[in-house]
Amino acid sequence: MATLPLVAVQSGHSGVVHPRTGPEASDIALFAVAAIGVWLVRRALRKRFLKRPPRAKD
C-alpha cells in the first residue's frame, strides 16, 4: 500500500481532481479530426457510387 503514491507520481497523475471548466484542446482536436474523417469518407462514397454512363470502347 505504501507504493501506491509512488506509482501515482510515476504515472503522471498528482491524485488531485480538478473540476472541468470546458473542453480541453485535445477534445477539440479529436472532434476536428473525426469531422474531417467523416467528410472524407462521405466524399469517397459519393464518388464511388456516382452513376456514370458506360465508357465507349474504341
C-alpha distance matrix in Angstrom:
0.0 3.8 5.4 5.6 8.3 9.9 10.3 11.8 14.1 15.2 16.1 18.5 17.1 16.6 15.1 18.3 20.6 24.2 27.1 29.3 32.8 34.4 34.3 32.8 35.0 33.2 34.1 37.7 37.9 36.5 39.2 41.9 41.1 41.1 44.4 46.0 44.9 46.4 49.6 50.0 49.6 52.0 54.5 54.3 54.8 57.8 59.3 58.8 60.4 63.2 66.5 68.8 72.3 72.6 73.6 77.2 77.7 80.3
3.8 0.0 3.8 5.6 6.8 7.7 9.5 11.1 12.5 13.8 15.5 17.5 16.5 15.5 14.7 17.9 20.7 24.1 27.3 29.6 32.9 34.7 34.6 32.8 34.8 33.3 34.5 38.0 38.1 37.1 39.9 42.3 41.7 42.0 45.2 46.7 45.8 47.5 50.5 50.8 50.7 53.2 55.5 55.4 56.1 59.0 60.4 60.0 61.8 64.5 67.9 70.1 73.6 73.9 74.8 78.4 78.9 81.3
5.4 3.8 0.0 3.8 5.7 5.1 6.2 8.7 10.1 10.6 12.3 14.8 14.3 14.1 13.8 17.4 20.0 23.3 26.6 28.5 31.8 33.3 32.8 30.8 32.5 30.8 32.2 35.7 35.4 34.4 37.4 39.7 38.8 39.2 42.6 43.8 42.9 44.8 47.7 47.9 47.7 50.4 52.6 52.3 53.2 56.1 57.4 57.0 58.9 61.6 65.0 67.0 70.5 70.8 71.5 75.1 75.5 77.9
5.6 5.6 3.8 0.0 3.9 5.4 5.1 6.3 8.8 10.0 10.7 12.9 11.7 11.7 10.7 14.3 16.6 20.1 23.2 25.1 28.5 29.9 29.6 27.8 29.8 28.0 29.2 32.7 32.7 31.6 34.4 36.9 36.2 36.4 39.7 41.1 40.3 42.0 45.0 45.3 45.2 47.7 50.0 49.8 50.6 53.5 54.9 54.6 56.4 59.0 62.4 64.6 68.1 68.5 69.4 73.0 73.6 76.1
8.3 6.8 5.7 3.9 0.0 3.8 5.4 5.0 6.3 8.7 10.0 11.2 9.8 8.8 8.5 11.8 14.8 18.0 21.3 23.4 26.6 28.3 28.2 26.2 28.2 26.9 28.3 31.6 31.8 31.1 33.8 36.2 35.7 36.3 39.4 40.8 40.3 42.1 44.9 45.3 45.5 48.0 50.1 50.2 51.1 53.8 55.2 55.2 57.0 59.5 63.0 65.1 68.7 69.2 70.0 73.6 74.3 76.7
9.9 7.7 5.1 5.4 3.8 0.0 3.8 5.4 5.2 6.3 8.7 10.4 10.4 10.1 10.9 14.3 17.3 20.1 23.7 25.4 28.5 29.9 29.4 27.0 28.6 27.1 28.9 32.1 31.8 31.2 34.3 36.4 35.6 36.4 39.6 40.7 40.1 42.2 44.9 45.1 45.3 48.0 50.0 49.8 51.0 53.8 54.9 54.8 56.9 59.3 62.9 64.8 68.3 68.7 69.3 72.9 73.4 75.7
10.3 9.5 6.2 5.1 5.4 3.8 0.0 3.8 5.5 5.1 6.2 8.9 9.1 10.1 10.6 14.3 16.6 19.6 22.8 24.2 27.4 28.4 27.6 25.2 26.7 24.9 26.5 29.9 29.4 28.5 31.6 33.8 32.8 33.4 36.8 37.9 37.0 39.1 41.9 42.0 42.1 44.8 46.8 46.6 47.6 50.5 51.7 51.4 53.5 56.0 59.5 61.4 65.0 65.3 65.9 69.5 70.0 72.4
11.8 11.1 8.7 6.3 5.0 5.4 3.8 0.0 3.8 5.5 5.3 6.7 5.7 6.6 6.9 10.6 12.9 15.8 19.1 20.5 23.7 24.9 24.3 22.1 23.9 22.3 23.8 27.1 27.0 26.3 29.2 31.5 30.9 31.5 34.6 35.9 35.4 37.3 40.0 40.4 40.6 43.1 45.2 45.3 46.3 49.0 50.3 50.3 52.2 54.6 58.2 60.2 63.8 64.3 65.1 68.7 69.4 71.8
14.1 12.5 10.1 8.8 6.3 5.2 5.5 3.8 0.0 3.8 5.5 5.5 5.8 5.9 8.2 11.2 14.0 16.3 19.9 21.2 24.1 25.3 24.8 22.2 23.6 22.3 24.3 27.4 27.1 26.9 29.9 31.8 31.3 32.3 35.4 36.4 36.1 38.3 40.8 41.1 41.6 44.2 46.0 46.1 47.4 50.0 51.2 51.3 53.5 55.7 59.3 61.2 64.8 65.3 65.9 69.5 70.1 72.4
15.2 13.8 10.6 10.0 8.7 6.3 5.1 5.5 3.8 0.0 3.8 5.5 7.6 9.1 11.3 14.4 16.7 18.9 22.3 23.2 26.0 26.8 25.7 22.9 23.8 22.1 24.4 27.4 26.6 26.2 29.5 31.3 30.3 31.4 34.7 35.4 34.9 37.2 39.8 39.7 40.2 43.0 44.7 44.5 45.9 48.7 49.6 49.6 51.9 54.2 57.8 59.5 63.1 63.4 63.8 67.4 67.9 70.1
16.1 15.5 12.3 10.7 10.0 8.7 6.2 5.3 5.5 3.8 0.0 3.8 5.7 8.6 10.2 13.3 14.8 16.9 20.1 20.6 23.6 24.0 22.7 20.0 21.0 19.1 21.1 24.3 23.6 22.9 26.1 28.0 27.1 28.0 31.3 32.2 31.5 33.8 36.4 36.4 36.8 39.5 41.4 41.2 42.5 45.3 46.3 46.3 48.5 50.8 54.4 56.2 59.8 60.2 60.8 64.4 64.9 67.2
18.5 17.5 14.8 12.9 11.2 10.4 8.9 6.7 5.5 5.5 3.8 0.0 3.8 6.6 9.2 11.4 13.0 14.5 17.7 18.2 20.9 21.5 20.4 17.5 18.5 17.1 19.3 22.2 21.7 21.6 24.8 26.5 25.9 27.1 30.1 31.0 30.8 33.1 35.5 35.7 36.4 39.0 40.7 40.9 42.4 44.9 46.0 46.3 48.4 50.6 54.2 56.0 59.6 60.2 60.7 64.3 65.1 67.3
17.1 16.5 14.3 11.7 9.8 10.4 9.1 5.7 5.8 7.6 5.7 3.8 0.0 3.8 5.5 7.8 9.4 11.4 14.7 15.7 18.6 19.7 19.1 16.7 18.4 17.2 18.8 22.0 22.1 21.8 24.6 26.7 26.5 27.4 30.3 31.6 31.5 33.4 35.9 36.5 37.1 39.4 41.4 41.8 43.0 45.4 46.8 47.1 49.0 51.2 54.8 56.8 60.4 61.2 61.9 65.6 66.5 68.8
16.6 15.5 14.1 11.7 8.8 10.1 10.1 6.6 5.9 9.1 8.6 6.6 3.8 0.0 3.8 5.5 8.4 10.5 14.2 15.9 18.7 20.4 20.4 18.3 20.3 19.7 21.2 24.2 24.7 24.6 27.2 29.3 29.5 30.4 33.0 34.5 34.6 36.5 38.8 39.6 40.3 42.5 44.4 45.0 46.2 48.5 50.0 50.4 52.3 54.3 58.0 60.0 63.7 64.6 65.3 69.0 70.0 72.3
15.1 14.7 13.8 10.7 8.5 10.9 10.6 6.9 8.2 11.3 10.2 9.2 5.5 3.8 0.0 3.8 6.4 9.5 12.9 15.1 18.2 20.1 20.4 18.9 21.4 20.7 21.5 24.8 25.6 25.2 27.4 29.9 30.2 30.6 33.3 35.1 35.1 36.6 39.2 40.2 40.6 42.6 44.8 45.4 46.3 48.6 50.3 50.7 52.3 54.5 58.0 60.3 64.0 64.9 65.8 69.6 70.6 73.1
18.3 17.9 17.4 14.3 11.8 14.3 14.3 10.6 11.2 14.4 13.3 11.4 7.8 5.5 3.8 0.0 3.8 6.4 9.9 12.5 15.4 17.8 18.7 17.4 20.3 20.1 20.7 23.7 25.0 24.9 26.8 29.3 30.0 30.5 32.8 34.8 35.2 36.5 38.9 40.2 40.8 42.6 44.7 45.6 46.6 48.6 50.4 51.0 52.6 54.5 58.1 60.4 64.1 65.3 66.3 70.0 71.2 73.7
20.6 20.7 20.0 16.6 14.8 17.3 16.6 12.9 14.0 16.7 14.8 13.0 9.4 8.4 6.4 3.8 0.0 3.8 6.6 9.2 12.4 14.7 15.8 15.1 18.3 18.2 18.2 21.2 22.9 22.6 24.2 26.9 27.8 28.0 30.2 32.4 32.8 33.8 36.2 37.8 38.3 39.9 42.1 43.2 44.0 45.9 47.9 48.6 49.9 51.9 55.4 57.8 61.5 62.8 64.0 67.7 69.0 71.6
24.2 24.1 23.3 20.1 18.0 20.1 19.6 15.8 16.3 18.9 16.9 14.5 11.4 10.5 9.5 6.4 3.8 0.0 3.8 6.4 9.0 11.7 13.2 12.7 16.0 16.6 16.5 19.1 21.1 21.3 22.6 25.1 26.4 26.8 28.6 30.9 31.7 32.7 34.8 36.5 37.3 38.7 40.8 42.2 43.0 44.8 46.8 47.7 49.0 50.7 54.3 56.6 60.4 61.8 62.9 66.7 68.1 70.7
27.1 27.3 26.6 23.2 21.3 23.7 22.8 19.1 19.9 22.3 20.1 17.7 14.7 14.2 12.9 9.9 6.6 3.8 0.0 3.8 6.3 9.2 11.5 12.1 15.7 16.6 15.7 18.0 20.6 20.7 21.3 24.0 25.7 25.8 27.2 29.8 30.8 31.4 33.4 35.5 36.2 37.3 39.5 41.1 41.8 43.3 45.5 46.5 47.6 49.2 52.7 55.2 59.0 60.6 61.8 65.6 67.2 69.8
29.3 29.6 28.5 25.1 23.4 25.4 24.2 20.5 21.2 23.2 20.6 18.2 15.7 15.9 15.1 12.5 9.2 6.4 3.8 0.0 3.8 5.7 7.7 8.8 12.5 13.5 12.2 14.4 17.2 17.3 17.7 20.3 22.2 22.3 23.6 26.2 27.3 27.8 29.7 31.9 32.7 33.7 35.8 37.5 38.3 39.7 41.9 43.0 44.1 45.6 49.1 51.6 55.3 57.0 58.3 62.0 63.7 66.3
32.8 32.9 31.8 28.5 26.6 28.5 27.4 23.7 24.1 26.0 23.6 20.9 18.6 18.7 18.2 15.4 12.4 9.0 6.3 3.8 0.0 3.8 7.2 8.9 12.2 14.1 12.8 14.0 17.1 17.9 17.8 20.0 22.4 22.7 23.4 26.0 27.5 28.0 29.5 31.9 33.0 33.7 35.6 37.7 38.5 39.6 41.8 43.2 44.2 45.5 49.0 51.3 55.1 57.0 58.2 61.9 63.7 66.2
34.4 34.7 33.3 29.9 28.3 29.9 28.4 24.9 25.3 26.8 24.0 21.5 19.7 20.4 20.1 17.8 14.7 11.7 9.2 5.7 3.8 0.0 3.8 6.5 9.6 11.5 9.7 10.4 13.8 14.6 14.2 16.3 18.9 19.2 19.7 22.3 24.0 24.3 25.8 28.2 29.4 30.0 31.9 34.0 34.9 35.9 38.0 39.5 40.6 41.8 45.3 47.6 51.4 53.2 54.4 58.1 60.0 62.5
34.3 34.6 32.8 29.6 28.2 29.4 27.6 24.3 24.8 25.7 22.7 20.4 19.1 20.4 20.4 18.7 15.8 13.2 11.5 7.7 7.2 3.8 0.0 3.8 6.6 8.0 5.9 6.9 10.2 10.9 10.6 12.8 15.2 15.6 16.4 18.9 20.4 21.0 22.5 24.8 26.0 26.8 28.7 30.6 31.6 32.7 34.8 36.2 37.4 38.7 42.3 44.5 48.3 50.0 51.2 54.8 56.6 59.1
32.8 32.8 30.8 27.8 26.2 27.0 25.2 22.1 22.2 22.9 20.0 17.5 16.7 18.3 18.9 17.4 15.1 12.7 12.1 8.8 8.9 6.5 3.8 0.0 3.8 5.4 5.2 6.6 8.8 10.0 11.0 12.7 14.5 15.7 16.9 18.8 20.2 21.5 23.0 24.7 26.2 27.5 29.1 30.7 32.0 33.4 35.1 36.5 38.1 39.4 43.1 45.1 48.8 50.4 51.3 54.9 56.5 58.9
35.0 34.8 32.5 29.8 28.2 28.6 26.7 23.9 23.6 23.8 21.0 18.5 18.4 20.3 21.4 20.3 18.3 16.0 15.7 12.5 12.2 9.6 6.6 3.8 0.0 3.8 5.4 5.2 6.2 8.6 10.0 10.6 12.3 14.2 15.4 16.6 18.3 20.1 21.2 22.6 24.4 25.9 27.1 28.6 30.4 31.7 33.1 34.6 36.4 37.6 41.3 43.1 46.8 48.3 49.0 52.6 54.1 56.3
33.2 33.3 30.8 28.0 26.9 27.1 24.9 22.3 22.3 22.1 19.1 17.1 17.2 19.7 20.7 20.1 18.2 16.6 16.6 13.5 14.1 11.5 8.0 5.4 3.8 0.0 3.8 5.4 5.0 6.0 8.5 9.7 10.4 12.1 14.1 15.2 16.2 18.2 19.8 20.9 22.4 24.2 25.6 26.8 28.4 30.1 31.5 32.6 34.6 36.0 39.7 41.6 45.3 46.6 47.3 50.9 52.3 54.6
34.1 34.5 32.2 29.2 28.3 28.9 26.5 23.8 24.3 24.4 21.1 19.3 18.8 21.2 21.5 20.7 18.2 16.5 15.7 12.2 12.8 9.7 5.9 5.2 5.4 3.8 0.0 3.8 5.5 5.2 6.3 8.7 10.0 10.6 12.3 14.4 15.4 16.6 18.4 20.1 21.2 22.6 24.4 25.9 27.1 28.6 30.4 31.6 33.1 34.6 38.3 40.4 44.1 45.6 46.6 50.3 51.8 54.3
37.7 38.0 35.7 32.7 31.6 32.1 29.9 27.1 27.4 27.4 24.3 22.2 22.0 24.2 24.8 23.7 21.2 19.1 18.0 14.4 14.0 10.4 6.9 6.6 5.2 5.4 3.8 0.0 3.8 5.4 5.1 6.2 8.7 9.9 10.5 12.3 14.2 15.4 16.5 18.4 20.1 21.2 22.6 24.4 25.9 27.0 28.7 30.3 31.8 32.9 36.6 38.6 42.3 44.0 44.9 48.5 50.2 52.6
37.9 38.1 35.4 32.7 31.8 31.8 29.4 27.0 27.1 26.6 23.6 21.7 22.1 24.7 25.6 25.0 22.9 21.1 20.6 17.2 17.1 13.8 10.2 8.8 6.2 5.0 5.5 3.8 0.0 3.8 5.4 5.1 6.2 8.5 9.8 10.6 12.2 14.2 15.3 16.5 18.3 20.0 21.1 22.5 24.3 25.8 27.0 28.5 30.4 31.6 35.4 37.1 40.8 42.2 42.9 46.5 48.0 50.2
36.5 37.1 34.4 31.6 31.1 31.2 28.5 26.3 26.9 26.2 22.9 21.6 21.8 24.6 25.2 24.9 22.6 21.3 20.7 17.3 17.9 14.6 10.9 10.0 8.6 6.0 5.2 5.4 3.8 0.0 3.8 5.4 5.2 6.1 8.6 10.0 10.5 12.3 14.2 15.4 16.5 18.3 20.0 21.1 22.5 24.3 25.8 26.8 28.6 30.2 33.9 35.9 39.6 40.9 41.8 45.5 46.9 49.4
39.2 39.9 37.4 34.4 33.8 34.3 31.6 29.2 29.9 29.5 26.1 24.8 24.6 27.2 27.4 26.8 24.2 22.6 21.3 17.7 17.8 14.2 10.6 11.0 10.0 8.5 6.3 5.1 5.4 3.8 0.0 3.8 5.5 5.1 6.1 8.6 9.8 10.5 12.2 14.2 15.4 16.5 18.3 20.0 21.1 22.5 24.3 25.7 27.1 28.4 32.1 34.2 38.0 39.6 40.7 44.4 46.1 48.6
41.9 42.3 39.7 36.9 36.2 36.4 33.8 31.5 31.8 31.3 28.0 26.5 26.7 29.3 29.9 29.3 26.9 25.1 24.0 20.3 20.0 16.3 12.8 12.7 10.6 9.7 8.7 6.2 5.1 5.4 3.8 0.0 3.8 5.5 5.1 6.2 8.6 10.0 10.6 12.3 14.3 15.5 16.5 18.4 20.1 21.2 22.6 24.3 26.0 27.0 30.7 32.5 36.3 37.9 38.7 42.3 44.1 46.4
41.1 41.7 38.8 36.2 35.7 35.6 32.8 30.9 31.3 30.3 27.1 25.9 26.5 29.5 30.2 30.0 27.8 26.4 25.7 22.2 22.4 18.9 15.2 14.5 12.3 10.4 10.0 8.7 6.2 5.2 5.5 3.8 0.0 3.8 5.5 5.1 6.1 8.7 9.9 10.5 12.3 14.3 15.3 16.4 18.3 20.0 21.1 22.4 24.4 25.7 29.5 31.2 34.9 36.2 36.9 40.6 42.0 44.4
41.1 42.0 39.2 36.4 36.3 36.4 33.4 31.5 32.3 31.4 28.0 27.1 27.4 30.4 30.6 30.5 28.0 26.8 25.8 22.3 22.7 19.2 15.6 15.7 14.2 12.1 10.6 9.9 8.5 6.1 5.1 5.5 3.8 0.0 3.8 5.5 5.0 6.2 8.6 9.9 10.6 12.3 14.2 15.3 16.5 18.3 20.0 21.0 22.6 24.2 27.9 30.0 33.7 35.0 36.1 39.9 41.4 44.0
44.4 45.2 42.6 39.7 39.4 39.6 36.8 34.6 35.4 34.7 31.3 30.1 30.3 33.0 33.3 32.8 30.2 28.6 27.2 23.6 23.4 19.7 16.4 16.9 15.4 14.1 12.3 10.5 9.8 8.6 6.1 5.1 5.5 3.8 0.0 3.8 5.4 5.2 6.2 8.7 10.0 10.7 12.3 14.3 15.5 16.5 18.4 20.0 21.3 22.5 26.1 28.2 32.0 33.7 34.8 38.5 40.4 42.9
46.0 46.7 43.8 41.1 40.8 40.7 37.9 35.9 36.4 35.4 32.2 31.0 31.6 34.5 35.1 34.8 32.4 30.9 29.8 26.2 26.0 22.3 18.9 18.8 16.6 15.2 14.4 12.3 10.6 10.0 8.6 6.2 5.1 5.5 3.8 0.0 3.8 5.5 5.0 6.1 8.6 9.9 10.5 12.3 14.3 15.4 16.5 18.3 20.2 21.1 24.9 26.5 30.2 31.7 32.5 36.2 37.9 40.3
44.9 45.8 42.9 40.3 40.3 40.1 37.0 35.4 36.1 34.9 31.5 30.8 31.5 34.6 35.1 35.2 32.8 31.7 30.8 27.3 27.5 24.0 20.4 20.2 18.3 16.2 15.4 14.2 12.2 10.5 9.8 8.6 6.1 5.0 5.4 3.8 0.0 3.8 5.4 5.1 6.2 8.6 9.9 10.6 12.3 14.2 15.4 16.4 18.4 20.0 23.7 25.5 29.2 30.4 31.3 35.0 36.5 39.1
46.4 47.5 44.8 42.0 42.1 42.2 39.1 37.3 38.3 37.2 33.8 33.1 33.4 36.5 36.6 36.5 33.8 32.7 31.4 27.8 28.0 24.3 21.0 21.5 20.1 18.2 16.6 15.4 14.2 12.3 10.5 10.0 8.7 6.2 5.2 5.5 3.8 0.0 3.8 5.5 5.2 6.1 8.5 9.9 10.6 12.2 14.2 15.2 16.6 18.1 21.8 24.0 27.8 29.2 30.5 34.3 36.1 38.8
49.6 50.5 47.7 45.0 44.9 44.9 41.9 40.0 40.8 39.8 36.4 35.5 35.9 38.8 39.2 38.9 36.2 34.8 33.4 29.7 29.5 25.8 22.5 23.0 21.2 19.8 18.4 16.5 15.3 14.2 12.2 10.6 9.9 8.6 6.2 5.0 5.4 3.8 0.0 3.8 5.6 5.2 6.1 8.6 10.0 10.6 12.3 14.2 15.6 16.4 20.2 22.1 25.8 27.6 28.7 32.4 34.4 36.9
50.0 50.8 47.9 45.3 45.3 45.1 42.0 40.4 41.1 39.7 36.4 35.7 36.5 39.6 40.2 40.2 37.8 36.5 35.5 31.9 31.9 28.2 24.8 24.7 22.6 20.9 20.1 18.4 16.5 15.4 14.2 12.3 10.5 9.9 8.7 6.1 5.1 5.5 3.8 0.0 3.8 5.5 5.1 6.1 8.6 10.0 10.6 12.2 14.4 15.4 19.2 20.7 24.4 25.7 26.5 30.2 31.9 34.4
49.6 50.7 47.7 45.2 45.5 45.3 42.1 40.6 41.6 40.2 36.8 36.4 37.1 40.3 40.6 40.8 38.3 37.3 36.2 32.7 33.0 29.4 26.0 26.2 24.4 22.4 21.2 20.1 18.3 16.5 15.4 14.3 12.3 10.6 10.0 8.6 6.2 5.2 5.6 3.8 0.0 3.8 5.4 5.1 6.1 8.6 9.8 10.4 12.3 14.1 17.8 19.7 23.4 24.5 25.7 29.5 31.1 33.9
52.0 53.2 50.4 47.7 48.0 48.0 44.8 43.1 44.2 43.0 39.5 39.0 39.4 42.5 42.6 42.6 39.9 38.7 37.3 33.7 33.7 30.0 26.8 27.5 25.9 24.2 22.6 21.2 20.0 18.3 16.5 15.5 14.3 12.3 10.7 9.9 8.6 6.1 5.2 5.5 3.8 0.0 3.8 5.5 5.1 6.1 8.6 9.8 10.7 12.0 15.7 18.0 21.7 23.4 24.9 28.6 30.6 33.5
54.5 55.5 52.6 50.0 50.1 50.0 46.8 45.2 46.0 44.7 41.4 40.7 41.4 44.4 44.8 44.7 42.1 40.8 39.5 35.8 35.6 31.9 28.7 29.1 27.1 25.6 24.4 22.6 21.1 20.0 18.3 16.5 15.3 14.2 12.3 10.5 9.9 8.5 6.1 5.1 5.4 3.8 0.0 3.8 5.5 5.2 6.2 8.6 10.2 10.6 14.4 16.0 19.8 21.5 22.6 26.3 28.3 31.0
54.3 55.4 52.3 49.8 50.2 49.8 46.6 45.3 46.1 44.5 41.2 40.9 41.8 45.0 45.4 45.6 43.2 42.2 41.1 37.5 37.7 34.0 30.6 30.7 28.6 26.8 25.9 24.4 22.5 21.1 20.0 18.4 16.4 15.3 14.3 12.3 10.6 9.9 8.6 6.1 5.1 5.5 3.8 0.0 3.8 5.5 5.1 6.1 8.7 10.0 13.7 15.1 18.7 19.8 20.8 24.5 26.2 28.9
54.8 56.1 53.2 50.6 51.1 51.0 47.6 46.3 47.4 45.9 42.5 42.4 43.0 46.2 46.3 46.6 44.0 43.0 41.8 38.3 38.5 34.9 31.6 32.0 30.4 28.4 27.1 25.9 24.3 22.5 21.1 20.1 18.3 16.5 15.5 14.3 12.3 10.6 10.0 8.6 6.1 5.1 5.5 3.8 0.0 3.8 5.3 4.9 6.2 8.4 11.9 14.1 17.7 18.9 20.5 24.3 26.1 29.2
57.8 59.0 56.1 53.5 53.8 53.8 50.5 49.0 50.0 48.7 45.3 44.9 45.4 48.5 48.6 48.6 45.9 44.8 43.3 39.7 39.6 35.9 32.7 33.4 31.7 30.1 28.6 27.0 25.8 24.3 22.5 21.2 20.0 18.3 16.5 15.4 14.2 12.2 10.6 10.0 8.6 6.1 5.2 5.5 3.8 0.0 3.8 5.5 5.5 6.0 9.6 11.9 15.7 17.5 19.3 23.0 25.2 28.2
59.3 60.4 57.4 54.9 55.2 54.9 51.7 50.3 51.2 49.6 46.3 46.0 46.8 50.0 50.3 50.4 47.9 46.8 45.5 41.9 41.8 38.0 34.8 35.1 33.1 31.5 30.4 28.7 27.0 25.8 24.3 22.6 21.1 20.0 18.4 16.5 15.4 14.2 12.3 10.6 9.8 8.6 6.2 5.1 5.3 3.8 0.0 3.8 5.7 5.3 9.0 10.1 13.8 15.3 16.5 20.2 22.3 25.1
58.8 60.0 57.0 54.6 55.2 54.8 51.4 50.3 51.3 49.6 46.3 46.3 47.1 50.4 50.7 51.0 48.6 47.7 46.5 43.0 43.2 39.5 36.2 36.5 34.6 32.6 31.6 30.3 28.5 26.8 25.7 24.3 22.4 21.0 20.0 18.3 16.4 15.2 14.2 12.2 10.4 9.8 8.6 6.1 4.9 5.5 3.8 0.0 3.8 5.7 8.7 10.1 13.5 14.2 15.7 19.5 21.2 24.3
60.4 61.8 58.9 56.4 57.0 56.9 53.5 52.2 53.5 51.9 48.5 48.4 49.0 52.3 52.3 52.6 49.9 49.0 47.6 44.1 44.2 40.6 37.4 38.1 36.4 34.6 33.1 31.8 30.4 28.6 27.1 26.0 24.4 22.6 21.3 20.2 18.4 16.6 15.6 14.4 12.3 10.7 10.2 8.7 6.2 5.5 5.7 3.8 0.0 3.8 6.2 8.9 12.2 13.4 15.7 19.4 21.5 24.8
63.2 64.5 61.6 59.0 59.5 59.3 56.0 54.6 55.7 54.2 50.8 50.6 51.2 54.3 54.5 54.5 51.9 50.7 49.2 45.6 45.5 41.8 38.7 39.4 37.6 36.0 34.6 32.9 31.6 30.2 28.4 27.0 25.7 24.2 22.5 21.1 20.0 18.1 16.4 15.4 14.1 12.0 10.6 10.0 8.4 6.0 5.3 5.7 3.8 0.0 3.8 6.1 9.8 11.9 14.0 17.6 20.2 23.3
66.5 67.9 65.0 62.4 63.0 62.9 59.5 58.2 59.3 57.8 54.4 54.2 54.8 58.0 58.0 58.1 55.4 54.3 52.7 49.1 49.0 45.3 42.3 43.1 41.3 39.7 38.3 36.6 35.4 33.9 32.1 30.7 29.5 27.9 26.1 24.9 23.7 21.8 20.2 19.2 17.8 15.7 14.4 13.7 11.9 9.6 9.0 8.7 6.2 3.8 0.0 3.8 6.8 9.2 12.0 15.3 18.1 21.4
68.8 70.1 67.0 64.6 65.1 64.8 61.4 60.2 61.2 59.5 56.2 56.0 56.8 60.0 60.3 60.4 57.8 56.6 55.2 51.6 51.3 47.6 44.5 45.1 43.1 41.6 40.4 38.6 37.1 35.9 34.2 32.5 31.2 30.0 28.2 26.5 25.5 24.0 22.1 20.7 19.7 18.0 16.0 15.1 14.1 11.9 10.1 10.1 8.9 6.1 3.8 0.0 3.8 6.4 8.6 11.9 14.8 17.9
72.3 73.6 70.5 68.1 68.7 68.3 65.0 63.8 64.8 63.1 59.8 59.6 60.4 63.7 64.0 64.1 61.5 60.4 59.0 55.3 55.1 51.4 48.3 48.8 46.8 45.3 44.1 42.3 40.8 39.6 38.0 36.3 34.9 33.7 32.0 30.2 29.2 27.8 25.8 24.4 23.4 21.7 19.8 18.7 17.7 15.7 13.8 13.5 12.2 9.8 6.8 3.8 0.0 3.8 6.5 9.0 12.3 15.3
72.6 73.9 70.8 68.5 69.2 68.7 65.3 64.3 65.3 63.4 60.2 60.2 61.2 64.6 64.9 65.3 62.8 61.8 60.6 57.0 57.0 53.2 50.0 50.4 48.3 46.6 45.6 44.0 42.2 40.9 39.6 37.9 36.2 35.0 33.7 31.7 30.4 29.2 27.6 25.7 24.5 23.4 21.5 19.8 18.9 17.5 15.3 14.2 13.4 11.9 9.2 6.4 3.8 0.0 3.8 6.5 9.1 12.6
73.6 74.8 71.5 69.4 70.0 69.3 65.9 65.1 65.9 63.8 60.8 60.7 61.9 65.3 65.8 66.3 64.0 62.9 61.8 58.3 58.2 54.4 51.2 51.3 49.0 47.3 46.6 44.9 42.9 41.8 40.7 38.7 36.9 36.1 34.8 32.5 31.3 30.5 28.7 26.5 25.7 24.9 22.6 20.8 20.5 19.3 16.5 15.7 15.7 14.0 12.0 8.6 6.5 3.8 0.0 3.8 6.3 9.4
77.2 78.4 75.1 73.0 73.6 72.9 69.5 68.7 69.5 67.4 64.4 64.3 65.6 69.0 69.6 70.0 67.7 66.7 65.6 62.0 61.9 58.1 54.8 54.9 52.6 50.9 50.3 48.5 46.5 45.5 44.4 42.3 40.6 39.9 38.5 36.2 35.0 34.3 32.4 30.2 29.5 28.6 26.3 24.5 24.3 23.0 20.2 19.5 19.4 17.6 15.3 11.9 9.0 6.5 3.8 0.0 3.8 6.4
77.7 78.9 75.5 73.6 74.3 73.4 70.0 69.4 70.1 67.9 64.9 65.1 66.5 70.0 70.6 71.2 69.0 68.1 67.2 63.7 63.7 60.0 56.6 56.5 54.1 52.3 51.8 50.2 48.0 46.9 46.1 44.1 42.0 41.4 40.4 37.9 36.5 36.1 34.4 31.9 31.1 30.6 28.3 26.2 26.1 25.2 22.3 21.2 21.5 20.2 18.1 14.8 12.3 9.1 6.3 3.8 0.0 3.8
80.3 81.3 77.9 76.1 76.7 75.7 72.4 71.8 72.4 70.1 67.2 67.3 68.8 72.3 73.1 73.7 71.6 70.7 69.8 66.3 66.2 62.5 59.1 58.9 56.3 54.6 54.3 52.6 50.2 49.4 48.6 46.4 44.4 44.0 42.9 40.3 39.1 38.8 36.9 34.4 33.9 33.5 31.0 28.9 29.2 28.2 25.1 24.3 24.8 23.3 21.4 17.9 15.3 12.6 9.4 6.4 3.8 0.0
